Amino acid sequence: MKLILSTHNVTLTKAIEDHIVAKLDKLDHMDQHIVNSRVTLEHDHTRVPDKQFSCSIRIGVRGPDLFAEDRENDLYAAIDLVVKKIEQQIRKRHNKRKAVKHKDGVKLKRARRESEA
């Protein structure tokens, strides 16, 4: 998976980078079809203190890309919440695919039963 990490008014430390890479490895483990991910970290001094740090993640996959964004007073909290949102989107996408396969299997079984009868 290709990672593009950009920051605005945030000093990218090794700890922040390691935290992001660890979270993205978890996402990559959940869905091996992830092509790339773009993470943007921002610090806006003009916002209220509760929402100064923002993190957005765009995950490139086959089909529509997955995107999530969150604003918090702590950068690590923003990263964790965005990753949680992306995990939910990956699970939803996975469950939709499983449901389609299940529906196709049920249709095939019914067709076999009707042809045998």
C-alpha positions as CSV (number, residue, x, y, z in Angstrom):
1,M,0.0,0.0,0.0
2,K,1.3,3.4,-0.9
3,L,1.1,6.1,1.8
4,I,1.0,9.8,1.2
5,L,1.2,11.8,4.4
6,S,0.8,15.6,4.3
7,T,0.6,18.1,7.1
8,H,-0.5,21.7,7.5
9,N,0.8,23.7,10.6
10,V,1.8,20.4,12.3
11,T,5.3,19.2,12.9
12,L,5.4,15.5,11.8
13,T,7.3,13.6,14.5
14,K,8.4,10.0,14.4
15,A,5.8,9.1,17.0
16,I,2.9,10.6,15.0
17,E,4.2,8.8,11.8
18,D,4.5,5.5,13.6
19,H,1.0,5.9,15.1
20,I,-0.4,6.5,11.7
21,V,1.5,3.6,10.0
22,A,0.4,1.2,12.8
23,K,-3.3,2.2,12.3
24,L,-3.0,1.9,8.5
25,D,-1.4,-1.5,8.8
26,K,-4.5,-2.6,10.7
27,L,-6.7,-1.3,7.9
28,D,-4.5,-3.1,5.3
29,H,-4.9,-6.3,7.3
30,M,-8.7,-5.8,7.2
31,D,-8.8,-5.3,3.4
32,Q,-5.9,-6.4,1.2
33,H,-7.3,-4.6,-1.8
34,I,-6.3,-1.1,-0.6
35,V,-4.2,0.5,-3.3
36,N,-3.1,3.7,-1.6
37,S,-4.0,6.0,1.3
38,R,-3.7,9.7,1.7
39,V,-3.5,11.1,5.2
40,T,-3.8,14.9,5.9
41,L,-3.1,16.3,9.3
42,E,-4.0,19.9,10.0
43,H,-3.8,22.3,13.0
44,D,-6.0,25.4,12.8
45,H,-5.3,28.1,15.4
46,T,-8.4,30.0,14.6
47,R,-10.9,27.3,15.5
48,V,-12.3,26.7,18.9
49,P,-9.9,24.7,21.1
50,D,-12.1,21.6,21.0
51,K,-11.7,21.2,17.3
52,Q,-8.2,22.6,16.4
53,F,-6.7,19.4,15.1
54,S,-8.1,17.6,12.1
55,C,-7.2,14.4,10.4
56,S,-8.6,13.2,7.1
57,I,-7.9,9.8,5.4
58,R,-8.7,8.9,1.8
59,I,-8.3,5.2,1.0
60,G,-8.0,4.2,-2.6
61,V,-9.8,0.9,-3.4
62,R,-11.5,-0.6,-6.4
63,G,-14.7,1.3,-6.9
64,P,-15.5,4.5,-4.9
65,D,-12.7,5.6,-2.5
66,L,-13.3,5.6,1.2
67,F,-13.0,9.0,3.0
68,A,-13.3,10.1,6.6
69,E,-12.5,13.3,8.5
70,D,-12.6,14.3,12.1
71,R,-11.7,17.3,14.2
72,E,-10.6,17.0,17.9
73,N,-8.6,18.9,20.5
74,D,-5.9,16.1,20.4
75,L,-4.2,15.0,17.2
76,Y,-4.0,11.3,18.3
77,A,-7.7,11.3,19.2
78,A,-8.5,12.7,15.7
79,I,-6.4,10.0,14.1
80,D,-8.0,7.2,16.1
81,L,-11.5,8.4,15.4
82,V,-10.9,8.7,11.7
83,V,-9.4,5.2,11.5
84,K,-12.5,3.9,13.4
85,K,-14.8,5.6,10.8
86,I,-12.7,4.0,7.9
87,E,-12.9,0.6,9.6
88,Q,-16.7,0.9,9.7
89,Q,-16.8,1.7,6.0
90,I,-14.5,-1.3,5.2
91,R,-16.8,-3.6,7.3
92,K,-19.9,-2.3,5.6
93,R,-18.3,-2.7,2.1
94,H,-17.2,-6.3,3.1
95,N,-20.7,-7.2,4.4
96,K,-22.3,-5.9,1.2
97,R,-20.1,-8.1,-0.9
98,K,-20.8,-11.1,1.3
99,A,-24.6,-10.5,1.1
100,V,-24.4,-10.4,-2.7
101,K,-22.5,-13.7,-2.8
102,H,-25.0,-15.2,-0.3
103,K,-28.0,-14.0,-2.4
104,D,-26.4,-15.6,-5.5
105,G,-25.9,-18.9,-3.7
106,V,-29.5,-18.9,-2.5
107,K,-30.8,-18.2,-6.1
108,L,-28.6,-21.0,-7.4
109,K,-30.0,-23.5,-4.8
110,R,-33.6,-22.6,-5.6
111,A,-32.9,-23.0,-9.4
112,R,-31.4,-26.5,-8.7
113,R,-34.4,-27.5,-6.6
114,E,-36.9,-26.3,-9.2
115,S,-35.0,-28.1,-12.0
116,E,-34.9,-31.4,-10.0
117,A,-38.6,-31.2,-9.2
